[in-house]
Amino acid sequence: MNDILQYKNYYASVHFSAGDDVFYGKILGINDLVSFEGSSVKELKKAFKDAVEDYLDACVEVGKTPEKTYKGTFNVRVPVTLHKEASLFAAIHNITLNEFVKTALAFTLKRTDEFSRLIDNESQMTESV
């Protein structure tokens, strides 16, 4: 299941609170926290679009760029054995671990459909255990 909404090239994560009986979400990839909610899917989608429009208007008013600036660096935590295997693979192929990770990310993002199927299959196998 994909709990992501899209509008005007903005994306939002979506969740459901059983205790409050409400759908809620937040806009992803921006410099600020912008959330929205609705008691139905239709209300949630409208609230998301309104939140994007309000956010863009507010950014224009204060003269700020709404999109998040990415630095190009991030920390990745992996099991020790995976770290070791990746380091050895990189060394054998005469590349840095950083180059290996960049290539693996690019490779995966070019094959998102295959990756999604793999993740879905692994989730189903975990649930059946």
C-alpha positions in Angstrom: 0.0 0.0 0.0 1.2 3.5 -0.9 0.2 6.1 1.7 1.5 9.1 -0.3 -0.5 11.9 -1.8 0.8 14.1 -4.6 -0.3 17.6 -5.7 1.7 20.1 -7.8 4.9 18.1 -7.4 4.5 18.0 -3.6 4.1 14.8 -1.7 2.6 14.0 1.7 2.6 11.0 4.0 -0.9 9.8 5.1 -1.9 8.0 8.3 -5.1 7.0 10.1 -5.7 7.6 13.9 -8.2 5.0 15.1 -8.4 6.7 18.5 -9.4 10.1 16.9 -11.2 8.5 13.9 -9.3 10.9 11.5 -6.9 10.7 8.6 -3.9 13.0 8.9 -0.7 13.7 7.0 2.2 16.0 6.5 3.9 17.5 3.5 7.3 15.9 2.7 10.5 17.5 1.4 9.9 21.1 2.6 11.6 23.3 5.1 8.7 23.5 7.5 6.2 21.3 9.2 2.8 21.5 7.4 0.2 19.0 8.5 -3.5 18.5 7.5 -6.4 16.2 8.4 -9.8 15.0 7.3 -12.5 12.7 8.5 -12.8 11.1 5.1 -10.5 10.4 2.2 -12.2 13.1 0.2 -11.7 15.6 3.0 -8.1 14.5 3.5 -7.3 15.1 -0.2 -8.9 18.5 -0.2 -7.1 19.4 3.1 -3.8 18.4 1.5 -4.3 20.5 -1.6 -5.4 23.5 0.6 -2.3 23.0 2.8 0.0 23.1 -0.3 -1.6 26.2 -1.6 -1.5 27.9 1.8 2.1 27.0 2.2 3.1 28.2 -1.2 1.3 31.5 -0.6 3.0 31.9 2.8 6.4 31.3 1.2 5.7 34.0 -1.4 4.7 36.4 1.3 7.9 36.0 3.3 10.1 35.5 0.2 11.4 32.0 1.1 12.0 29.0 -1.0 9.6 26.2 -0.1 11.5 23.2 -1.2 13.9 21.5 1.3 17.6 21.9 0.5 19.3 18.6 0.5 23.0 18.5 1.3 23.8 15.3 -0.5 25.1 13.6 2.6 23.3 11.3 5.1 24.1 8.6 7.6 23.0 5.0 6.9 22.8 2.4 9.6 23.2 -1.2 8.5 23.9 -4.5 10.2 27.7 -5.2 10.7 27.6 -8.1 8.2 26.1 -6.0 5.5 28.6 -3.2 6.1 31.4 -5.8 5.8 30.0 -7.3 2.6 29.5 -3.9 1.0 33.0 -2.8 1.9 34.6 -6.0 0.5 32.5 -5.8 -2.7 33.6 -2.2 -3.2 37.3 -3.1 -2.5 37.1 -6.0 -5.0 35.7 -3.7 -7.6 38.2 -1.0 -6.8 35.6 1.6 -5.8 34.9 3.4 -2.6 32.1 2.4 -0.3 30.5 5.8 -1.1 30.6 5.0 -4.9 29.1 1.6 -4.2 26.2 3.1 -2.2 25.6 5.9 -4.9 25.5 3.2 -7.6 23.2 1.0 -5.6 20.8 3.8 -4.9 20.8 4.9 -8.6 20.3 1.3 -9.7 17.4 0.8 -7.4 15.7 4.1 -8.3 15.8 3.2 -12.0 14.0 -0.1 -11.1 11.4 1.1 -8.6 8.7 -1.3 -9.9 10.9 -4.3 -9.4 12.0 -3.0 -6.0 8.4 -2.4 -4.9 7.5 -6.0 -5.8 10.5 -7.3 -3.8 9.6 -5.2 -0.8 5.9 -6.3 -1.0 7.0 -10.0 -1.3 9.2 -9.7 1.7 6.5 -8.0 3.7 4.0 -10.8 2.8 6.6 -13.4 3.8 7.2 -11.7 7.2 3.4 -11.4 7.9 2.8 -15.1 7.2 5.5 -16.2 9.7 
